[in-house]
Amino acid sequence: MPADPTEPAFVWDESQDDSLVLGEPDTKEVTPRPKKDRRRNPVALSVFGGLYAVWALAWVLGVVAAPSQPASSLLDAVMYQFGEFLAIIATPLVFGVVWWLTRQSPRATRVSLLVTGLVVLLPLPLILPVVAG
């Protein structure tokens, strides 16, 4: 059924609606001050993102280079594999969570949490053979 052209939705002339306010707009102009955007920090994002990517790669290399442990049961083997997976995925996960949760925090807080994450997630399977050897 075609629409009726005289229906109010299709009429573009004067409206009978009293809620429609015609006239001069409010002359009081409010210009908001630009907020300082704390989320935009490409240098810190690049530096820490690169360091966390290197840490993730080091964990992958450490997991690949580590000799596999003899498992006494299927549960042991599955849990060992799951632990390796968590070791690899922890670095990008910590970086993303810290970056996201500290977006409104001061820069010093964000940097200190990212440095703490780098220290805690140090890839020991790759570092210990070099230090001991």
Protein Blocks (a to p, Z undefined) as FASTA:
>chain_A
ZZdfkbmklpcbdcfbfkbccddddfbdcdddddddfklcfklmmmmmmmmmmmmmmmmm
mmmmpccdddfbfklmmmmmmmmmmmmmmmmmmmmmmmmmmmmgcfklmmmmmmmmmmmm
pcfklmmmmmmZZ
